[in-house]
Amino acid sequence: MSAVEHMSRRSHLITAALAAMVLVLIEPRAARAEPGVPLPPNQLITDTGKGSVAAADRDFTVKVRLAGLWEIPAGQMAQQKSDNPRIRAIGREIAAQHVVLDKMTRDAAKKLNIELPDKPNTDQQGWLAEMRDAEGEEFDQIYIDRLRAAHGKIFPAIATIRTSTRNDTIRKLAQRANQFVMTHLTLLESSNLVDFAALPTAPPPSPATTTAARPVLSAADASQPAAAPLNVPLIAGLAVAIAAVALLLTRRLWSDPRRRRRRYRAYY
């Protein structure tokens, strides 16, 4: 293979590598298989107790504690009273996870001086009484119905606290609780006993409040597609990549022996 052919082949390889790198920068998902649903990076959230603690933060912490106080014994009953292996497994897993979440909650409350209850509230005690009086399939249905309804109520409350709290410890607790609740919803629904048609419907969407603040566009402007915002890291990455490839090509070109001989002849 001649030096020119060798260099041409290298140039094609470099060009292909550059194209692949551009693809990764522009659309990372196209360059790798989807690994699954990512877990939030909890370690990036500090847990120092810094920031003001609102009444909503205290109420949220109490509610997470209350959830564990009745769902742990409910899960224990599921293991003892249900004839369905799936229900027993769901009860065991949810109870075990609430033990972990309850410790996180008590640690956060101790750090922030939040007083926590030590027994379920009246409604929760009533649900536990229903389960104690039921057997077999009746127990299974009550267990799934009560836990699915409770998780459906606290799920949006967690989101509100996660996005609004000023305290880093509450923020981290809310993020962790969100992960637990999503898992529990999925476990409960895997029983195939959830009556989705009977679940509360979502409230109607509220009217947009930012429309009036937007500038009025002319008909000509409205017909034009909106310009995408500049992605500074992407542009910088492309610039560096292109500069590196250009430098490599230049060095290869000047290191070609045939070109050096032509340069030497030009001097004599």
C-alpha positions as CSV (number, residue, x, y, z in Angstrom):
1,M,0.0,0.0,0.0
2,S,1.4,3.4,-1.0
3,A,1.9,6.2,1.5
4,V,-0.9,8.2,-0.2
5,E,-3.3,5.3,0.0
6,H,-2.3,4.6,3.6
7,M,-3.0,8.3,4.5
8,S,-6.3,8.3,2.6
9,R,-7.4,5.2,4.6
10,R,-6.4,6.9,7.9
11,S,-8.3,10.0,6.8
12,H,-11.5,8.0,6.2
13,L,-11.1,6.3,9.6
14,I,-10.7,9.6,11.4
15,T,-13.7,11.1,9.5
16,A,-15.8,8.1,10.6
17,A,-14.7,8.5,14.2
18,L,-15.5,12.2,14.1
19,A,-19.0,11.5,12.8
20,A,-19.6,9.0,15.6
21,M,-18.4,11.5,18.2
22,V,-20.7,14.1,16.8
23,L,-23.6,11.6,17.0
24,V,-22.8,11.0,20.6
25,L,-22.7,14.7,21.4
26,I,-25.9,15.5,19.6
27,E,-28.0,12.4,20.6
28,P,-26.4,10.3,23.3
29,R,-29.2,7.7,23.3
30,A,-28.5,6.8,19.7
31,A,-25.0,5.6,20.6
32,R,-25.8,3.3,23.4
33,A,-28.5,0.8,24.5
34,E,-31.0,2.1,27.0
35,P,-29.8,0.8,30.4
36,G,-33.2,1.1,32.1
37,V,-34.8,3.7,34.2
38,P,-32.1,5.7,36.0
39,L,-32.0,6.1,39.8
40,P,-31.8,9.7,41.0
41,P,-28.3,10.5,42.3
42,N,-29.2,10.9,46.0
43,Q,-25.5,11.4,46.9
44,L,-25.6,14.8,45.2
45,I,-28.1,16.1,47.7
46,T,-26.6,17.4,51.0
47,D,-28.1,16.3,54.3
48,T,-26.9,19.0,56.7
49,G,-30.2,20.3,58.0
50,K,-29.5,23.6,56.3
51,G,-32.4,25.7,55.2
52,S,-35.7,26.8,56.8
53,V,-38.2,24.1,57.7
54,A,-41.8,25.0,56.7
55,A,-44.9,23.7,58.3
56,A,-45.5,21.6,55.2
57,D,-42.1,20.0,55.7
58,R,-43.0,19.0,59.2
59,D,-46.4,17.7,58.1
60,F,-44.7,15.7,55.3
61,T,-42.2,14.1,57.7
62,V,-45.0,13.1,60.1
63,K,-47.0,11.6,57.2
64,V,-44.1,9.4,56.1
65,R,-43.7,8.2,59.7
66,L,-47.4,7.4,59.9
67,A,-47.2,5.5,56.7
68,G,-44.6,3.1,58.2
69,L,-46.5,2.7,61.4
70,W,-49.4,1.0,59.7
71,E,-47.9,-0.4,56.5
72,I,-45.3,-2.4,58.4
73,P,-47.9,-4.4,60.5
74,A,-50.1,-4.6,57.4
75,G,-47.3,-6.3,55.5
76,Q,-46.7,-8.7,58.4
77,M,-50.4,-9.6,58.3
78,A,-50.2,-10.2,54.6
79,Q,-47.5,-12.8,55.1
80,Q,-49.6,-14.5,57.8
81,K,-53.2,-14.3,56.5
82,S,-53.0,-14.4,52.7
83,D,-53.2,-17.7,50.8
84,N,-51.8,-15.9,47.7
85,P,-47.9,-16.2,47.3
86,R,-47.9,-13.0,45.4
87,I,-49.7,-11.0,48.1
88,R,-47.4,-12.5,50.7
89,A,-44.3,-11.5,48.7
90,I,-45.7,-7.9,48.2
91,G,-46.4,-7.6,51.9
92,R,-43.0,-8.8,52.9
93,E,-41.2,-6.4,50.5
94,I,-43.2,-3.3,51.3
95,A,-42.9,-3.9,55.1
96,A,-39.1,-4.4,54.8
97,Q,-38.7,-1.2,52.7
98,H,-40.8,0.8,55.2
99,V,-38.4,-0.3,57.9
100,V,-35.6,1.4,56.0
101,L,-37.7,4.5,55.1
102,D,-38.8,4.8,58.7
103,K,-35.2,5.0,59.9
104,M,-34.5,7.7,57.4
105,T,-37.5,9.6,58.6
106,R,-36.6,9.3,62.2
107,D,-33.0,10.4,61.5
108,A,-34.3,13.5,59.6
109,A,-36.8,14.3,62.4
110,K,-34.1,14.1,65.0
111,K,-31.8,16.4,63.1
112,L,-34.6,19.0,62.5
113,N,-36.3,18.6,65.9
114,I,-39.6,17.4,64.4
115,E,-41.8,15.5,66.8
116,L,-43.1,12.2,65.4
117,P,-46.1,10.1,66.3
118,D,-45.6,6.6,67.8
119,K,-48.8,4.9,66.6
120,P,-51.0,5.0,63.5
121,N,-53.8,7.6,63.2
122,T,-57.5,6.7,63.6
123,D,-58.1,6.0,59.9
124,Q,-55.0,3.8,59.7
125,Q,-56.0,1.9,62.8
126,G,-59.4,1.3,61.2
127,W,-57.7,-0.2,58.1
128,L,-55.6,-2.5,60.2
129,A,-58.8,-3.6,62.0
130,E,-60.4,-4.4,58.6
131,M,-57.5,-6.6,57.7
132,R,-57.5,-8.4,61.1
133,D,-61.1,-9.3,60.6
134,A,-60.6,-10.6,57.0
135,E,-59.3,-13.8,55.6
136,G,-58.2,-15.2,52.3
137,E,-59.2,-13.4,49.1
138,E,-61.2,-10.8,51.1
139,F,-58.0,-9.9,53.0
140,D,-56.0,-9.7,49.8
141,Q,-58.5,-7.2,48.3
142,I,-58.6,-5.0,51.4
143,Y,-54.8,-5.0,51.7
144,I,-54.3,-4.0,48.1
145,D,-57.2,-1.4,48.1
146,R,-56.1,0.3,51.3
147,L,-52.4,0.5,50.5
148,R,-52.9,1.5,46.8
149,A,-55.2,4.3,47.9
150,A,-52.8,5.6,50.6
151,H,-49.9,5.6,48.2
152,G,-51.9,7.4,45.6
153,K,-52.6,10.2,48.1
154,I,-49.1,10.7,49.3
155,F,-47.4,10.5,45.9
156,P,-48.3,14.0,44.8
157,A,-47.6,15.4,48.3
158,I,-44.0,14.1,48.0
159,A,-43.6,15.8,44.7
160,T,-44.7,19.1,46.1
161,I,-42.3,18.9,49.0
162,R,-39.4,17.7,46.8
163,T,-39.8,20.8,44.5
164,S,-40.6,23.4,47.1
165,T,-38.7,22.7,50.4
166,R,-35.9,25.0,51.4
167,N,-34.3,22.4,53.7
168,D,-31.7,20.0,52.3
169,T,-32.5,17.2,54.7
170,I,-36.2,17.3,53.8
171,R,-35.3,17.5,50.2
172,K,-33.3,14.3,50.4
173,L,-36.0,12.5,52.4
174,A,-38.6,13.5,49.9
175,Q,-36.5,12.2,47.0
176,R,-35.9,8.9,48.8
177,A,-39.6,8.6,49.8
178,N,-40.5,9.2,46.2
179,Q,-38.5,6.2,45.1
180,F,-40.0,4.0,47.7
181,V,-43.6,5.0,46.9
182,M,-43.1,4.5,43.2
183,T,-41.8,1.0,44.0
184,H,-44.7,0.2,46.3
185,L,-47.2,1.4,43.7
186,T,-45.7,-1.0,41.1
187,L,-45.6,-3.9,43.6
188,L,-49.3,-3.4,44.6
189,E,-50.4,-3.1,41.0
190,S,-48.5,-6.3,40.2
191,S,-51.2,-8.2,42.3
192,N,-53.7,-7.6,39.4
193,L,-56.2,-6.7,42.1
194,V,-56.2,-2.9,41.7
195,D,-59.4,-1.5,40.3
196,F,-58.0,1.3,38.2
197,A,-61.5,2.5,37.1
198,A,-62.3,3.1,40.7
199,L,-59.3,5.3,41.4
200,P,-59.8,9.1,41.8
201,T,-59.6,11.0,38.6
202,A,-56.9,13.6,38.1
203,P,-58.1,17.2,38.5
204,P,-58.7,19.2,35.4
205,P,-55.7,21.1,34.1
206,S,-55.5,24.7,35.3
207,P,-55.4,27.5,32.7
208,A,-51.9,28.7,31.7
209,T,-50.7,31.6,33.7
210,T,-47.7,32.7,31.6
211,T,-49.5,33.4,28.3
212,A,-50.1,37.1,29.1
213,A,-46.4,37.6,29.9
214,R,-45.3,36.4,26.4
215,P,-44.6,39.0,23.8
216,V,-47.1,39.2,21.0
217,L,-45.7,37.8,17.7
218,S,-46.5,39.1,14.3
219,A,-48.0,36.7,11.7
220,A,-44.7,36.5,10.0
221,D,-42.8,35.6,13.2
222,A,-45.4,33.1,14.2
223,S,-45.0,31.2,10.9
224,Q,-41.3,30.7,11.5
225,P,-40.1,27.8,13.7
226,A,-38.7,28.7,17.0
227,A,-34.9,28.7,17.2
228,A,-33.5,26.1,19.4
229,P,-31.4,27.4,22.3
230,L,-27.6,27.2,21.8
231,N,-26.0,24.2,23.6
232,V,-22.7,25.8,24.7
233,P,-21.1,22.5,25.9
234,L,-22.1,20.8,22.6
235,I,-20.6,23.5,20.5
236,A,-17.4,23.6,22.5
237,G,-17.1,19.8,22.3
238,L,-17.5,19.9,18.5
239,A,-15.0,22.7,18.2
240,V,-12.4,20.7,20.2
241,A,-13.1,17.6,18.2
242,I,-12.8,19.3,14.8
243,A,-9.6,21.1,15.9
244,A,-8.0,17.8,17.0
245,V,-8.9,16.0,13.8
246,A,-7.5,18.9,11.7
247,L,-4.3,18.9,13.7
248,L,-3.9,15.1,13.2
249,L,-4.5,15.4,9.5
250,T,-2.0,18.2,9.2
251,R,0.7,16.3,11.1
252,R,0.1,13.2,8.9
253,L,0.3,15.2,5.8
254,W,3.5,16.9,6.7
255,S,5.1,13.7,7.8
256,D,4.5,12.0,4.4
257,P,8.0,11.2,3.0
258,R,6.9,12.0,-0.6
259,R,5.9,15.5,0.5
260,R,9.2,16.0,2.4
261,R,11.1,15.1,-0.8
262,R,9.1,17.6,-2.8
263,R,9.9,20.3,-0.2
264,Y,13.6,19.5,-0.3
265,R,13.7,19.7,-4.1
266,A,12.0,23.1,-4.0
267,Y,14.9,24.5,-2.0
268,Y,17.6,23.5,-4.5
